Amino acid sequence: MADSLAVRRSANRREIGMLVRAGVGCNLAIAAATLVLLVVGDTTDAGSALVAGAVTLLFFASGQAVQLIAADVGGPLGLGVAVMSFAVRAGLLALALVLASDVPGLQSRLNALGIVGGTLAGVAGWVGGLIWAEVRGRNRIYDLP
């Protein structure tokens, strides 16, 4: 029992480390995209990148957190929780886009270049952070006794 608990704690630290590194990678990429768009474009581009990057970070971080919980549950229930989490997050994102399209003046404050740039930077940073965490992580099963 104690060995099982130690292995689970080690796995939790590893999973949280992956979540933190993915968040760091995402934030760095969003900041870089915002600075580039501020230099190349204008404040509307940079602001749009920040908003889109923040939404991307929220989408991925909330999903990863739910997946960590679902992995502990395991089995069909865990899979169901993970799939429903994605469906709920995608639905909320779609609802936010629909509601935002009705806000007067919002389209003049956001533009497509910034939204696409911030979203792509956020996704690339998140995936890059996950890869960074996986490469740097230890799998105790491969440690010598």
N, C-alpha and C positions, 0 to 999 in steps of 0.2 A: 504494500500500500504506500509506504513512504517513497519507494523508488518511482512509483507511478505519479505521485504528487510532485516529486522533484523534476521528472520529465515534463509534466504539464506546465510547471512554473517556468522551466527553461523555454518551452515552446511559446508560452505567453510573452516572455521577454523578447523573443525573436520576432513574433508577430507584431508586437507594439513597436519594436525597432524598425520593422519594415514600414509600418504606418507613418512613423515620424520621418524616416528618410524620404518616403514618397512625398510627404507634405513639404519637406524642405526643398526637394527637387522641383516640385510644382511652384512653390513661391518664388524660387530663384528664376525659373523660366518665365513666370508672369512678370516679374520685375524687369527682366531683360527685354521682353517684348514691349512692355510699357515704355521703357527708356528709348528703345529703337523707334517706336511709333511717335514718341514725343519729338525726337530729333528729325525724323523723316516726314512726319505728318504734322498734326496739331494736337491741341489738348483734347479735342473730341475723340480723335483716334486713341490717344492714351487712356482717356477715361473709359472708353468702350472696352478696351483691352483689360483694364482693371475689373470692370463689372463682369465681363465674360469669364475672366480667370477666376474670380471669386466664386462664381456659380459652378465652374468646373471643379474647383477644389472642394466645395461643399458636396457636390454630387459624388465624387470619388471617395472622400473621407467618410461620409455617412455610409456609403455602400460597403467600404472595407470594414468599418466598425461592425455593421450588421453581419457581415460574413464571418468575422471572428467569433461572434456569438453563435451563429448558425453552425460553425464547425464544432463548437463544444457540444451542441445539441446532437448533431450527427444524424445519420439515417435519413429516411424520407422527410421527416419533419424539418430537419436542418436544411435540406435542399429546397423544400417548400418555402421556408422563411427567406432564403437567399433569393429565390426567383421572385417572390412577392415583393421583396425589398426593391429589386430592380424595377418591377412594374410600377410600384408606388412612386419611386423617384422619377422615373420617366414621365409618369402621369402628372406629377407636380411640376416638372419642368415644362411640359406642354401647356399646362394650365397657366403657369407664370408667363409664358410667351403670348398666349392668347389675351390674358389680362393686360399685359404690357402694351400690346398693339392698340388697345383702346385708350391709353393714357395720352391726353393731348400734349403735344410738345416733346414727348419722349423721343420720337424718331429724329427730331432735330438735334438731340443731345447724344445720340448713339449712332454709330455708322457701321456698315458691314465689315470694312477692313479691320477695324479695331476688335469687333466681336470675333471674327474668324481668327485674327492674330492671337488674341488672348486665349481663345479656346484651344487652338492648336498648341500654343506654348504650354498651357496648363496640362494638356493630355501628355505631351512629350516629356514635360518635367515630372509628372506623376509616374509614368512608365519608366523613365530614366532613374528615378529614385528607387523604384521597386527593384530594378536590375542592380543598382548600386548596393542595395541592402542584401540582395540574394548573393551577390558575388562576395561581399564582406562577411556574410553570416557564417556561422559554424553549424555543421550538422554533427551532433554528438555521436551519432552512430559510426562515424568514420574516425573518431578519436581512438588512439591506441590505449589499451588498458594500462 
